[in-house]
Amino acid sequence: MKRFALAQTLLAALVSSLALGACSDDGAATTPDLAVAKDGGADAAPAPALLAPKELLDACVRASACKIKQYPSISDCLSAYYELYVDRGQTLIYDKIFRCVNEATDCDGIAACYGRRQTCDKSTAGTCEGDVAVSCDLLDNRIYTLNCADANLSCRTRVGGDAVCVAGDCAAGFETKCVDGVQQTCGGNTIEIEDCASRGLLCGKVWYLEPQCRGETEIKCTEEFKPRCEGNKAVSCVAFREHVEDCSKRTYRETQCVNGACKAKGTGCTLGEVNRCKGDKLEACLDGEWLEIDCGAMGLGVCKVNSATGGGQGAKGANCTPPKTTN
């Protein structure tokens, strides 16, 4: 969302600098046209079908039980999916991984879903094996792989050693554009994407600004816009167009509209509080309330408080323990 704020700041500066020239023939001041430019109209695309919230929650719990990409809070795992993977157009990659995790019967199987390999550290450089990105995840200091091709993306390495899934190569002169509801920009010689459609936005050109994610309505708004609630829907201004989000659809996250934004519905806990145990069961702070998760019903071991093991893993919080095995 920082990109949107920057765009609005730039436009405000443009309006100020062009004010003297924005006059009618009789010298009267006119209001700049903030309509979507005709040469770069909004590019609409259907929002991708995301993993069902319960599937995602289960996958986060199961992977954490095996100390694989183990977050102190389940909410962190959910946020990574919705705010990083989805936004970067990697939904198909992670949906495949998470469904695999939910079908696996032991930790070895779950590790295989992620393509987990040997241990690593911050000095480990990422590589590409065809379109498979191989990189070190400092969350638990292990090598993991991503098959970029699962999302019709390509693997590239960047200066600094990262292996990433991108839409291809680019060079100086590349013009930002919209392709099927996705913004494509050039960064570090690779085409980076921002999936506007996944957040219910359109990709389009507004006034003199480059194509970007913007509100899906044709209702104009400016920096003076005040977010509001219409029932349980949050109405905000995104790149000078009103955007409407139904908070009730944000399962396990902020599901109540307050002052024009989706906020936690409950008051029993706050976002970021680490997981905890309640007897043998796991409790996670989601949507402002402690959600009880029955480890045993998921085929996992009892809940245990994490020990500080270094590497960012298990430093705090609690998780279910590995899947039960039978001889």
C-alpha contacts under 8 A as a table, 3 or more apart, distances in Angstrom:
res1	aa1	res2	aa2	distance
1	M	4	F	5.24
1	M	5	A	6.63
2	K	5	A	5.12
2	K	6	L	6.23
3	R	6	L	5.12
3	R	7	A	6.23
4	F	7	A	5.06
4	F	8	Q	6.34
4	F	213	C	7.77
4	F	214	R	7.99
4	F	238	V	6.27
4	F	239	A	5.64
5	A	8	Q	5.18
5	A	9	T	6.28
5	A	239	A	7.74
6	L	9	T	5.06
6	L	10	L	6.20
7	A	10	L	5.14
7	A	11	L	6.23
7	A	209	L	7.43
7	A	239	A	6.64
8	Q	11	L	5.10
8	Q	12	A	6.14
8	Q	222	T	7.88
8	Q	223	E	6.87
8	Q	239	A	6.29
8	Q	240	F	7.37
9	T	12	A	5.11
9	T	13	A	6.38
10	L	13	A	5.15
10	L	14	L	6.30
11	L	14	L	4.90
11	L	15	V	6.12
11	L	209	L	7.47
12	A	15	V	5.15
12	A	16	S	6.32
12	A	223	E	7.84
13	A	16	S	5.14
13	A	17	S	6.22
14	L	17	S	5.17
14	L	18	L	6.00
15	V	18	L	5.29
15	V	19	A	5.86
15	V	32	P	7.37
16	S	19	A	5.27
17	S	20	L	7.46
18	L	21	G	5.32
18	L	22	A	6.14
19	A	22	A	5.12
19	A	23	C	7.75
19	A	29	A	7.81
20	L	23	C	6.83
20	L	29	A	7.95
22	A	29	A	6.11
22	A	30	T	5.68
22	A	31	T	7.20
22	A	32	P	6.88
23	C	26	D	7.70
23	C	27	G	5.39
23	C	28	A	5.33
23	C	29	A	4.36
23	C	30	T	5.21
24	S	27	G	5.24
24	S	28	A	5.31
24	S	29	A	6.33
24	S	30	T	6.37
25	D	28	A	7.40
33	D	207	W	6.99
34	L	206	V	6.42
34	L	207	W	5.27
34	L	220	K	7.25
34	L	240	F	7.47
35	A	206	V	6.25
35	A	207	W	6.13
35	A	220	K	7.69
36	V	40	G	7.33
36	V	41	G	5.94
36	V	42	A	7.06
36	V	204	G	7.05
36	V	205	K	5.67
36	V	206	V	4.42
36	V	207	W	5.88
37	A	40	G	5.43
37	A	41	G	5.83
37	A	205	K	5.70
37	A	206	V	5.70
37	A	207	W	5.50
37	A	208	Y	7.71
38	K	41	G	5.40
40	G	204	G	6.07
40	G	205	K	5.15
40	G	211	P	7.13
41	G	204	G	5.43
41	G	205	K	6.12
42	A	202	L	5.99
42	A	203	C	5.37
42	A	204	G	3.86
42	A	205	K	6.64
43	D	178	C	6.33
43	D	179	V	7.08
43	D	180	D	6.27
43	D	181	G	5.18
43	D	202	L	5.99
43	D	203	C	5.03
43	D	204	G	5.69
44	A	180	D	6.56
44	A	181	G	5.07
44	A	197	A	7.19
44	A	202	L	5.38
44	A	203	C	6.64
45	A	180	D	5.38
45	A	181	G	4.79
45	A	197	A	5.98
45	A	202	L	7.60
46	P	181	G	7.87
46	P	197	A	6.40
47	A	197	A	4.82
47	A	198	S	4.85
47	A	199	R	7.44
47	A	200	G	6.53
48	P	91	T	8.00
48	P	197	A	7.40
48	P	198	S	5.96
50	L	91	T	6.96
50	L	95	D	7.55
51	L	55	E	6.48
51	L	56	L	6.37
51	L	95	D	5.93
52	A	55	E	5.25
52	A	56	L	6.40
53	P	56	L	5.12
53	P	57	L	6.15
53	P	251	T	6.37
53	P	252	Y	7.45
54	K	57	L	5.02
54	K	58	D	6.07
55	E	58	D	5.23
55	E	59	A	6.18
55	E	98	F	7.55
55	E	99	R	7.29
55	E	102	N	7.51
56	L	59	A	5.16
56	L	60	C	6.23
56	L	78	L	7.22
56	L	98	F	6.71
57	L	60	C	5.21
57	L	61	V	6.28
57	L	74	I	7.64
57	L	78	L	7.17
58	D	61	V	5.15
58	D	62	R	6.07
58	D	102	N	6.88
59	A	62	R	5.13
59	A	63	A	6.02
59	A	98	F	5.43
59	A	99	R	7.35
59	A	101	V	5.81
59	A	102	N	5.60
60	C	63	A	5.41
60	C	64	S	6.10
60	C	74	I	6.62
60	C	77	C	6.19
60	C	78	L	7.61
60	C	98	F	7.98
61	V	64	S	5.26
61	V	65	A	6.18
61	V	74	I	7.09
61	V	319	N	7.37
61	V	320	C	7.19
62	R	65	A	5.11
62	R	66	C	6.76
62	R	101	V	7.20
62	R	102	N	7.29
62	R	300	L	7.55
62	R	320	C	7.71
62	R	322	P	7.79
63	A	66	C	5.31
63	A	67	K	6.45
63	A	68	I	5.15
63	A	69	K	6.81
63	A	70	Q	6.91
63	A	101	V	7.02
63	A	107	C	7.86
63	A	110	I	6.62
64	S	67	K	4.79
64	S	68	I	5.41
64	S	69	K	6.34
64	S	70	Q	4.36
64	S	71	Y	6.91
64	S	319	N	6.54
64	S	320	C	7.51
65	A	68	I	7.49
65	A	70	Q	7.69
65	A	300	L	7.52
65	A	319	N	5.76
65	A	320	C	4.93
65	A	321	T	4.67
65	A	322	P	5.03
65	A	323	P	7.62
66	C	70	Q	7.99
66	C	107	C	5.52
66	C	110	I	7.84
66	C	321	T	6.79
66	C	322	P	5.18
66	C	323	P	7.92
67	K	70	Q	5.18
67	K	140	D	7.90
67	K	313	Q	7.36
67	K	314	G	7.77
68	I	111	A	6.97
68	I	140	D	7.16
69	K	139	L	6.10
69	K	140	D	6.07
69	K	313	Q	7.93
70	Q	139	L	7.25
70	Q	140	D	7.20
70	Q	313	Q	6.18
70	Q	314	G	7.10
71	Y	74	I	6.41
71	Y	76	D	6.35
71	Y	77	C	6.43
71	Y	139	L	7.75
71	Y	313	Q	7.31
71	Y	314	G	7.76
72	P	76	D	7.57
72	P	274	V	5.29
72	P	275	N	6.38
72	P	313	Q	7.98
72	P	314	G	6.89
72	P	315	A	7.53
72	P	316	K	6.00
72	P	317	G	5.12
72	P	318	A	7.11
73	S	76	D	5.43
73	S	77	C	7.20
73	S	272	G	6.48
73	S	273	E	6.63
73	S	274	V	4.54
73	S	275	N	5.20
73	S	284	A	6.79
73	S	285	C	7.55
73	S	317	G	6.98
74	I	77	C	5.20
74	I	78	L	6.52
74	I	274	V	7.83
74	I	275	N	6.94
74	I	284	A	6.20
74	I	285	C	7.62
75	S	78	L	5.04
75	S	79	S	6.07
75	S	253	R	7.79
75	S	271	L	7.43
75	S	272	G	7.02
75	S	284	A	7.54
75	S	285	C	6.99
75	S	286	L	6.30
76	D	79	S	5.04
76	D	80	A	6.15
76	D	272	G	7.38
77	C	80	A	5.21
77	C	81	Y	6.59
78	L	81	Y	5.28
78	L	82	Y	6.41
79	S	82	Y	5.21
79	S	83	E	5.51
79	S	84	L	7.50
80	A	83	E	5.47
80	A	84	L	5.19
80	A	85	Y	6.50
81	Y	84	L	5.70
81	Y	85	Y	4.93
81	Y	86	V	6.08
81	Y	91	T	7.99
81	Y	94	Y	7.96
82	Y	85	Y	6.31
82	Y	86	V	5.33
82	Y	87	D	7.04
83	E	86	V	6.33
83	E	87	D	5.90
84	L	87	D	5.25
84	L	88	R	6.06
85	Y	88	R	5.31
85	Y	89	G	6.44
85	Y	90	Q	5.01
85	Y	91	T	5.90
85	Y	94	Y	7.33
86	V	89	G	5.28
86	V	90	Q	5.65
86	V	91	T	4.99
86	V	195	D	7.15
86	V	198	S	6.65
87	D	90	Q	7.51
87	D	194	E	5.51
87	D	195	D	5.07
87	D	196	C	7.33
87	D	198	S	6.86
87	D	199	R	7.73
88	R	91	T	7.99
88	R	192	E	7.89
88	R	193	I	5.80
88	R	194	E	5.29
88	R	195	D	6.05
89	G	92	L	7.86
89	G	151	A	7.19
89	G	193	I	6.86
89	G	194	E	6.75
89	G	195	D	5.51
90	Q	93	I	5.32
90	Q	94	Y	6.50
90	Q	148	C	7.86
90	Q	151	A	5.93
91	T	94	Y	5.44
91	T	95	D	5.85
91	T	151	A	7.20
92	L	95	D	5.17
92	L	96	K	6.19
92	L	150	D	6.10
92	L	151	A	5.23
93	I	96	K	5.50
93	I	97	I	6.53
93	I	146	L	7.15
93	I	147	N	6.73
93	I	148	C	6.88
93	I	150	D	5.34
93	I	151	A	5.77
94	Y	97	I	4.83
94	Y	98	F	5.98
95	D	98	F	5.20
95	D	99	R	6.07
96	K	99	R	5.33
96	K	100	C	6.19
97	I	100	C	5.11
97	I	101	V	6.25
97	I	113	C	5.50
97	I	114	Y	6.26
98	F	101	V	4.89
98	F	102	N	6.34
98	F	113	C	7.78
99	R	102	N	5.17
99	R	103	E	6.42
100	C	103	E	5.17
100	C	104	A	6.19
100	C	110	I	7.29
100	C	113	C	5.75
101	V	104	A	5.22
101	V	109	G	7.46
101	V	110	I	5.01
101	V	113	C	6.10
104	A	107	C	7.70
104	A	109	G	5.17
104	A	110	I	5.66
105	T	109	G	6.49
105	T	110	I	7.73
105	T	323	P	7.06
106	D	109	G	5.37
106	D	110	I	6.45
106	D	322	P	7.41
106	D	323	P	5.73
106	D	324	K	7.91
106	D	325	T	7.65
107	C	110	I	4.94
107	C	111	A	6.04
107	C	322	P	6.72
107	C	323	P	7.11
108	D	111	A	5.09
108	D	112	A	6.21
109	G	112	A	5.07
109	G	113	C	6.45
110	I	113	C	5.14
110	I	114	Y	6.88
111	A	114	Y	5.37
111	A	115	G	6.28
111	A	116	R	5.31
112	A	115	G	4.77
112	A	116	R	5.99
113	C	116	R	7.70
114	Y	144	Y	6.16
114	Y	145	T	6.40
114	Y	146	L	7.47
115	G	144	Y	5.37
115	G	145	T	5.02
115	G	146	L	7.40
116	R	142	R	6.84
116	R	143	I	5.68
116	R	144	Y	4.51
116	R	145	T	6.67
117	R	142	R	6.46
117	R	143	I	4.96
117	R	144	Y	6.13
118	Q	142	R	5.82
118	Q	143	I	5.68
119	T	141	N	5.67
119	T	142	R	4.29
119	T	143	I	6.10
120	C	123	S	7.87
120	C	124	T	6.09
120	C	136	C	5.99
120	C	141	N	5.16
120	C	142	R	5.25
120	C	143	I	6.22
121	D	124	T	5.62
121	D	136	C	6.77
121	D	138	L	6.75
121	D	141	N	5.67
121	D	142	R	7.71
122	K	125	A	7.99
122	K	136	C	7.33
122	K	138	L	6.91
124	T	135	S	7.64
124	T	136	C	6.39
124	T	161	G	7.81
125	A	135	S	6.84
125	A	136	C	7.47
125	A	160	G	7.88
125	A	161	G	4.59
125	A	162	D	6.46
125	A	163	A	7.95
126	G	133	A	7.32
126	G	134	V	5.53
126	G	135	S	4.35
126	G	136	C	6.83
126	G	157	T	6.80
126	G	161	G	5.28
126	G	162	D	4.87
126	G	163	A	4.65
127	T	133	A	6.23
127	T	134	V	5.21
127	T	135	S	6.60
127	T	156	R	7.91
127	T	157	T	6.32
127	T	161	G	7.76
127	T	162	D	7.46
127	T	163	A	5.45
128	C	131	D	6.27
128	C	132	V	5.61
128	C	133	A	4.86
128	C	134	V	5.92
128	C	155	C	5.89
128	C	156	R	6.41
128	C	157	T	6.83
128	C	163	A	6.35
129	E	132	V	5.05
129	E	133	A	6.58
129	E	134	V	7.24
130	G	155	C	7.03
131	D	147	N	6.25
131	D	148	C	5.60
131	D	149	A	6.09
131	D	153	L	7.75
131	D	154	S	5.19
131	D	155	C	4.54
131	D	156	R	7.86
131	D	165	C	7.95
132	V	145	T	6.40
132	V	146	L	5.47
132	V	147	N	4.43
132	V	148	C	5.78
132	V	149	A	7.54
132	V	154	S	7.96
132	V	155	C	6.07
133	A	145	T	5.42
133	A	146	L	5.07
133	A	147	N	6.42
133	A	148	C	6.87
133	A	155	C	5.60
133	A	156	R	7.58
133	A	163	A	5.34
133	A	164	V	6.01
133	A	165	C	6.84
134	V	143	I	6.82
134	V	144	Y	5.91
134	V	145	T	4.57
134	V	146	L	6.74
134	V	163	A	6.31
135	S	143	I	5.50
135	S	144	Y	5.73
135	S	145	T	6.50
135	S	162	D	6.92
135	S	163	A	6.06
136	C	141	N	6.37
136	C	142	R	5.61
136	C	143	I	4.45
136	C	144	Y	6.31
137	D	140	D	6.29
137	D	141	N	5.46
137	D	142	R	5.65
137	D	143	I	6.20
137	D	144	Y	6.79
138	L	141	N	4.46
138	L	142	R	7.02
138	L	311	G	6.97
138	L	312	G	7.30
139	L	311	G	6.76
139	L	312	G	5.49
139	L	313	Q	6.30
140	D	311	G	5.50
140	D	312	G	5.99
140	D	313	Q	5.27
141	N	311	G	6.01
146	L	165	C	7.99
147	N	150	D	5.79
148	C	151	A	5.78
148	C	152	N	6.57
148	C	153	L	4.94
148	C	154	S	5.48
148	C	155	C	6.10
148	C	165	C	5.32
148	C	166	V	7.84
149	A	152	N	4.58
149	A	153	L	5.11
149	A	154	S	6.19
150	D	153	L	7.30
152	N	167	A	7.85
153	L	165	C	5.79
153	L	166	V	5.41
153	L	167	A	5.12
153	L	168	G	7.35
154	S	165	C	5.40
154	S	166	V	5.37
154	S	167	A	5.97
154	S	168	G	6.09
155	C	163	A	6.67
155	C	164	V	5.57
155	C	165	C	4.70
155	C	166	V	6.27
156	R	163	A	5.68
156	R	164	V	5.55
156	R	165	C	6.53
156	R	166	V	6.94
156	R	168	G	7.88
156	R	190	T	7.47
157	T	161	G	6.42
157	T	162	D	5.48
157	T	163	A	4.37
157	T	164	V	6.26
158	R	161	G	5.71
158	R	162	D	5.33
158	R	163	A	6.51
158	R	164	V	7.68
158	R	188	G	6.61
158	R	189	N	8.00
159	V	162	D	7.12
159	V	188	G	7.43
166	V	190	T	6.61
166	V	191	I	5.83
166	V	192	E	5.66
166	V	193	I	7.10
167	A	184	Q	7.94
167	A	190	T	7.35
167	A	191	I	5.19
167	A	192	E	6.42
167	A	193	I	6.99
168	G	190	T	5.78
168	G	191	I	5.30
169	D	189	N	5.83
169	D	190	T	4.37
169	D	191	I	5.66
170	C	174	F	6.29
170	C	186	C	5.97
170	C	187	G	7.99
170	C	189	N	5.03
170	C	190	T	5.24
170	C	191	I	5.92
171	A	174	F	5.91
171	A	186	C	7.32
171	A	189	N	5.67
171	A	190	T	7.88
174	F	185	T	7.72
174	F	186	C	6.45
175	E	185	T	7.14
175	E	186	C	7.73
176	T	183	Q	7.17
176	T	184	Q	5.58
176	T	185	T	4.71
176	T	186	C	7.09
176	T	210	E	6.49
176	T	211	P	6.30
177	K	183	Q	5.84
177	K	184	Q	5.38
177	K	185	T	6.95
177	K	210	E	7.69
177	K	211	P	5.63
177	K	212	Q	7.81
178	C	181	G	6.13
178	C	182	V	5.40
178	C	183	Q	4.61
178	C	184	Q	6.08
178	C	203	C	5.82
178	C	204	G	6.58
178	C	211	P	6.43
178	C	212	Q	7.43
179	V	182	V	5.15
179	V	183	Q	6.50
179	V	184	Q	7.21
181	G	195	D	6.63
181	G	196	C	5.80
181	G	197	A	5.35
181	G	202	L	6.04
181	G	203	C	5.20
182	V	193	I	6.39
182	V	194	E	5.66
182	V	195	D	4.51
182	V	196	C	5.48
182	V	197	A	6.85
182	V	203	C	6.25
182	V	213	C	7.95
183	Q	193	I	5.44
183	Q	194	E	5.10
183	Q	195	D	6.43
183	Q	196	C	6.92
183	Q	203	C	6.22
183	Q	211	P	7.01
183	Q	212	Q	5.88
183	Q	213	C	6.86
184	Q	191	I	6.11
184	Q	192	E	5.68
184	Q	193	I	4.67
184	Q	194	E	6.76
185	T	191	I	5.53
185	T	192	E	5.30
185	T	193	I	6.42
186	C	189	N	6.28
186	C	190	T	5.71
186	C	191	I	4.71
186	C	192	E	6.02
187	G	190	T	5.51
187	G	191	I	6.30
187	G	192	E	6.36
194	E	213	C	7.83
195	D	198	S	5.66
195	D	199	R	7.46
196	C	199	R	5.65
196	C	200	G	6.64
196	C	201	L	4.95
196	C	202	L	5.78
196	C	203	C	5.98
196	C	213	C	5.25
196	C	214	R	7.75
197	A	200	G	4.90
197	A	201	L	5.09
197	A	202	L	6.01
197	A	203	C	7.62
198	S	201	L	7.28
200	G	216	E	6.89
200	G	245	E	7.70
201	L	213	C	6.06
201	L	214	R	5.69
201	L	215	G	5.31
201	L	216	E	4.92
201	L	243	H	7.19
202	L	213	C	5.61
202	L	214	R	5.44
202	L	215	G	6.24
202	L	216	E	5.13
203	C	211	P	6.50
203	C	212	Q	5.25
203	C	213	C	4.47
203	C	214	R	6.05
204	G	211	P	4.75
204	G	212	Q	5.48
204	G	213	C	6.50
204	G	214	R	6.81
205	K	208	Y	7.49
205	K	209	L	6.23
205	K	210	E	5.66
205	K	211	P	4.00
205	K	212	Q	6.28
206	V	209	L	5.64
206	V	210	E	7.27
206	V	211	P	6.96
206	V	239	A	7.47
206	V	240	F	7.60
212	Q	239	A	7.78
213	C	238	V	7.60
213	C	239	A	7.09
214	R	238	V	5.03
214	R	239	A	4.81
214	R	240	F	7.06
214	R	241	R	6.08
214	R	243	H	7.65
215	G	218	E	7.78
215	G	237	C	6.68
215	G	238	V	4.97
215	G	239	A	6.61
215	G	240	F	7.21
215	G	241	R	4.45
215	G	242	E	4.89
215	G	243	H	4.20
215	G	244	V	7.70
216	E	241	R	6.94
216	E	242	E	6.85
216	E	243	H	5.69
216	E	244	V	7.78
217	T	241	R	6.21
217	T	242	E	5.67
217	T	243	H	6.33
218	E	241	R	6.24
218	E	242	E	7.22
219	I	241	R	5.61
219	I	242	E	5.60
220	K	240	F	5.66
220	K	241	R	4.77
220	K	242	E	6.37
221	C	224	E	7.72
221	C	225	F	5.93
221	C	237	C	6.10
221	C	240	F	4.79
221	C	241	R	5.49
221	C	242	E	6.33
222	T	225	F	5.48
222	T	237	C	7.40
222	T	240	F	5.58
223	E	240	F	7.97
225	F	236	S	7.91
225	F	237	C	6.75
226	K	236	S	7.51
226	K	260	G	7.85
227	P	234	A	7.30
227	P	235	V	5.61
227	P	236	S	4.83
227	P	237	C	7.18
227	P	259	N	6.56
227	P	260	G	4.35
227	P	261	A	7.18
228	R	234	A	6.10
228	R	235	V	5.33
228	R	236	S	6.99
228	R	258	V	7.96
228	R	259	N	5.53
228	R	260	G	3.70
228	R	261	A	7.45
229	C	232	N	6.30
229	C	233	K	5.55
229	C	234	A	4.80
229	C	235	V	6.00
229	C	257	C	6.05
229	C	258	V	6.74
229	C	259	N	6.24
229	C	260	G	4.66
229	C	261	A	7.42
230	E	233	K	5.13
230	E	234	A	6.52
230	E	235	V	7.16
231	G	257	C	7.75
232	N	246	D	6.34
232	N	247	C	6.01
232	N	248	S	6.74
232	N	256	Q	6.20
232	N	257	C	5.10
233	K	244	V	6.36
233	K	245	E	5.39
233	K	246	D	4.37
233	K	247	C	5.67
233	K	248	S	7.80
233	K	257	C	6.16
233	K	260	G	7.82
234	A	244	V	5.65
234	A	245	E	5.19
234	A	246	D	6.44
234	A	247	C	6.75
234	A	257	C	5.76
234	A	258	V	7.83
234	A	260	G	4.69
234	A	261	A	5.19
234	A	262	C	6.36
235	V	242	E	6.57
235	V	243	H	5.59
235	V	244	V	4.58
235	V	245	E	6.57
235	V	260	G	5.69
235	V	261	A	7.44
236	S	242	E	5.67
236	S	243	H	5.24
236	S	244	V	6.57
236	S	260	G	6.61
236	S	261	A	7.65
237	C	240	F	5.85
237	C	241	R	5.56
237	C	242	E	4.61
237	C	243	H	5.89
238	V	241	R	5.49
238	V	242	E	6.18
238	V	243	H	6.23
246	D	249	K	5.84
246	D	250	R	7.67
247	C	250	R	5.53
247	C	254	E	6.82
247	C	255	T	4.58
247	C	256	Q	5.63
247	C	257	C	6.11
247	C	262	C	5.46
248	S	251	T	6.97
248	S	255	T	4.74
248	S	256	Q	6.53
249	K	255	T	6.89
250	R	253	R	5.37
250	R	254	E	6.20
250	R	255	T	5.44
251	T	254	E	7.62
251	T	255	T	6.73
252	Y	255	T	7.63
252	Y	286	L	5.35
252	Y	287	D	5.52
253	R	264	A	6.78
253	R	286	L	5.93
253	R	287	D	4.66
254	E	262	C	5.34
254	E	263	K	4.41
254	E	264	A	4.12
254	E	265	K	6.36
254	E	287	D	5.12
254	E	288	G	7.82
255	T	262	C	5.96
255	T	263	K	6.15
255	T	264	A	5.97
255	T	265	K	5.81
255	T	287	D	6.77
256	Q	262	C	5.37
256	Q	263	K	5.27
256	Q	264	A	6.09
256	Q	265	K	5.11
257	C	260	G	6.12
257	C	261	A	5.36
257	C	262	C	4.49
257	C	263	K	5.92
258	V	261	A	5.44
258	V	262	C	6.25
258	V	263	K	6.18
263	K	287	D	7.83
264	A	267	T	7.52
264	A	287	D	4.56
264	A	288	G	5.02
265	K	287	D	5.73
265	K	288	G	5.88
265	K	289	E	7.99
266	G	269	C	7.47
266	G	287	D	6.09
266	G	288	G	4.08
266	G	289	E	5.26
267	T	270	T	7.18
267	T	288	G	5.11
267	T	289	E	6.41
268	G	288	G	5.62
268	G	289	E	4.82
268	G	290	W	6.79
269	C	273	E	7.00
269	C	285	C	6.14
269	C	288	G	4.97
269	C	289	E	5.52
269	C	290	W	6.78
270	T	273	E	5.98
270	T	285	C	6.97
270	T	288	G	5.54
270	T	289	E	7.91
271	L	285	C	6.71
271	L	286	L	7.17
271	L	287	D	7.58
271	L	288	G	6.77
272	G	285	C	7.55
273	E	285	C	6.27
274	V	284	A	7.10
274	V	285	C	7.24
274	V	316	K	7.23
274	V	317	G	4.85
274	V	318	A	7.36
275	N	282	L	7.05
275	N	283	E	5.73
275	N	284	A	4.74
275	N	285	C	6.80
275	N	317	G	4.83
275	N	318	A	5.06
275	N	319	N	6.84
276	R	282	L	6.02
276	R	283	E	5.25
276	R	284	A	6.66
276	R	305	V	6.93
276	R	317	G	5.82
276	R	318	A	4.98
276	R	319	N	7.37
277	C	280	D	6.69
277	C	281	K	5.79
277	C	282	L	4.75
277	C	283	E	5.80
277	C	303	C	5.77
277	C	304	K	6.52
277	C	305	V	6.83
277	C	318	A	6.32
277	C	319	N	7.60
278	K	281	K	5.24
278	K	282	L	6.11
278	K	283	E	6.60
278	K	303	C	7.87
279	G	282	L	7.97
279	G	303	C	7.36
280	D	294	D	7.78
280	D	295	C	7.33
280	D	302	V	4.71
280	D	303	C	4.91
280	D	304	K	7.61
281	K	292	E	6.73
281	K	293	I	5.87
281	K	294	D	5.05
281	K	295	C	5.71
281	K	296	G	7.83
281	K	302	V	6.43
281	K	303	C	5.36
281	K	320	C	7.46
282	L	292	E	5.89
282	L	293	I	5.03
282	L	294	D	6.50
282	L	295	C	6.66
282	L	303	C	5.50
282	L	318	A	7.31
282	L	319	N	6.33
282	L	320	C	6.33
283	E	290	W	5.74
283	E	291	L	5.34
283	E	292	E	4.58
283	E	293	I	5.91
284	A	290	W	5.39
284	A	291	L	5.26
284	A	292	E	6.78
284	A	293	I	7.67
285	C	288	G	6.22
285	C	289	E	5.53
285	C	290	W	4.58
285	C	291	L	6.21
286	L	289	E	5.58
286	L	290	W	6.29
286	L	291	L	6.41
294	D	297	A	5.39
294	D	298	M	6.72
295	C	298	M	5.29
295	C	299	G	6.60
295	C	300	L	5.03
295	C	301	G	6.10
295	C	302	V	5.90
295	C	303	C	6.75
295	C	320	C	5.71
295	C	321	T	7.95
296	G	299	G	5.06
296	G	300	L	5.14
296	G	301	G	6.02
296	G	302	V	6.55
297	A	300	L	7.29
299	G	323	P	5.63
299	G	324	K	6.05
300	L	320	C	6.39
300	L	321	T	6.07
300	L	322	P	5.59
300	L	323	P	3.96
300	L	324	K	5.52
301	G	320	C	5.83
301	G	321	T	4.45
301	G	322	P	5.51
301	G	323	P	5.64
301	G	324	K	5.78
302	V	320	C	5.49
302	V	321	T	5.73
303	C	318	A	6.84
303	C	319	N	5.45
303	C	320	C	4.09
303	C	321	T	5.97
304	K	318	A	5.61
304	K	319	N	5.81
304	K	320	C	6.21
304	K	321	T	6.72
305	V	316	K	7.53
305	V	317	G	6.03
305	V	318	A	4.09
305	V	319	N	6.57
306	N	314	G	4.92
306	N	315	A	6.59
306	N	316	K	5.69
306	N	317	G	5.77
306	N	318	A	4.98
306	N	319	N	6.91
307	S	314	G	5.63
307	S	315	A	6.09
307	S	316	K	6.81
308	A	313	Q	7.38
308	A	314	G	5.46
308	A	315	A	4.10
308	A	316	K	6.64
309	T	312	G	7.68
309	T	313	Q	6.35
309	T	314	G	6.06
309	T	315	A	6.27
310	G	313	Q	6.01
310	G	314	G	7.44
310	G	315	A	6.62
312	G	315	A	6.07
314	G	317	G	7.02
314	G	318	A	7.75
